[in-house]
Amino acid sequence: MILITGGAGFIGGNFVLDWLAQCDEPVINLDKLTYAGNLETLAPLQGDPRHTFVQGDIGDRALVEQLLHTCRPRAVLHFAAESHVDQSIQGPDAFVQTNIVGTFHLLEAARSYCNSLPQAERAAFRFLHISTDEVYGSLPPDAPAFAETHSYAPNSPYSASKAASDHLARAWHRTYGLPVITTHCSNNYGPWQFPEKLIPLMIANALAGKPLPIYGDGMHIRDWLYVQDHCRALRRVLEAGQPGESYNIGGWNEKPNLEIVQTLCRQLDRLHPRADGNSYDTQITFVQDRPGHDRRYAIDARKIERELGWQPAETFATGIARTVQWYLEHPDWVANIQSGAYRAQAGATANTAAKAVP
């Protein structure tokens, strides 16, 4: 059994679905169900005895300790985080509480649990801490991509809070011997992503006839990673990664935001043409840049390929085609998410599920 935090979010939810599609090892899924947590992502698992959902906060140490000591997982995979940069600028408190304080309480609960295990189980236990490339800061145009040895230089409240959580995870390994492994991923995209992030937002706005707002000149560069490739990488890290190590996970797809949006417009022009015959790219608008906007991120993923044999299976062309097709086939999901209509039902379902925890 494994315990996953944030498993109703975008990456966590995709990981849960992928995990149970690949094996029968049960999952305890702990998620607070903030605005970006969505049980509709996990609808295919309804009634599946391998998946137990618990609505709760990683900062609730008593709850986490109860889950650990009752369910006895062999690993914790920590996805739960506040992750939207714009929101961190407008209101950093939640990012400090969840990403820093919440991670601290989770590490302490895991340390107590790990120390209680028999020697063989303790040696096999893993705490996988999922982080971001944003902790490394911004790269000049011609600088080498971020390697695992790159110095931290976070520039937003979000990235600073994730950097702090990384440092806590490292310290709990070095000081207490908790078998922590940290991963740093580049920008994920794919099915089930909350439409505040660039790709799903642009798809939703385009189809609704709304402007496609791009910060600044649109030349902010990101490395793009298809979410199922990320899930595969995390499975491999859990299987063979070494405690105390960190692994960068990237897609080898550096592209400026403007090119991303133009690519989406071309895909939609082909698959779902506008009624007036014009291209969706006529909806592109440029808006004032946000404060502290990092110019470029790029991931050097050679370590995980060299040591663990992982590399992405999707090119950006194949991944973005699959992504656009998925959103075109799931308009009701997008509409429900944007309206918030799913929340009341999600809360009721979550409360029922929580009672089922042994």
C-alpha positions, 0 to 999 in steps of 0.5 A: 500500500502507498499513501498519496497526498494531493491525489485529487489534483492534476498530477496526483490524480493522474498518478493515482489513475496510472498507478492502479492501471498498472498494478493492484497495490492499494492507494490511500489518497489524502487530499484537502479538496481545495478549489483545484482538487477535483474528485471527478478526476478519480471517477473511474475508481468509484467503487474500486476497493484498491482506492480509498479517498480521505478528505483532509489536510497534510497539516493535520498531524493527528490524521496523518499519523492515524492513516500511517499507523493504521494503513501501514503504507510502504511509501508516501508520495507527497504531491499536495501543494499550492502551485499557482504563481499568480495566486501566490503573489496575490495571497502568499499565506496559503502557500506558506501554510500548505507548502512549508508548514504542511510539509513539516507536519507530514515529514514529522508524521512520516518520521514517527511512523518510519521509526516504529517499523520493524527493521526490514520495513523501515529499510524499504520505506520511502518518502517521495517529495515531488517538487518543481524546477521553479526553485532554481530561479530563472535562466539566461537565454544561453545558459545550460539547463538546470541540473540537480546541482544548480543553486536554488534561487526562487523568485516568487512566493510559490517557488520560495515555499517549494524551495523551503519544503525541499530544504526541510525534506533534505534536512529530515533525511540528513538529520533523522535518516528519513529515506527522502527522495526529491524530484523536480519536474518541469511544466506539466500538461495533459488531461484533468488540469485545472483551467488556470494553467496556461494550456487548459486556460487557452483551450477553454478561452479559445472555445468560449470566444474569449481573449487568449491573454499572454504575459509580456512579449510571450517569450517566457520559455518553459520546458514542457512535460506530458503528465503521463511521462511524469507519472512513469518517471515517479514510478521509476524513482519510487522503484529504484531511486536512492534516498537522499538523491534528487532527480530532475524530470523534464520533457526536453521541450523548451518553448516560449509561451507564445509558441505554445498558444499558437500551436494550440490555435492551429490544433483547434483550427483543424479539429474544431474550426471557428464558425466564422472561419477565422483562426483562433490566433486572432483571439491572442492578446498581450497583457502586462507581465506579472511581477518577478516573472522568470524568463526561462526554465529548462530541465537537464534530465540526463541523471534520471535517464543515466541512473534509472533508465527513464526518458519521456515517451511523448514528444511535444507534438504527440502530447499536445495533440492528445491533450487538445483532443482530451479537452475537446472530448470533455467539455462538461468537465471543463464547464463544471470546473469553471463554474464550481458546480462539482464542489458540493457533490465532491464534498459530500462524496469525500465525507462519505469516503473518509468514513470508510478509512479503516 
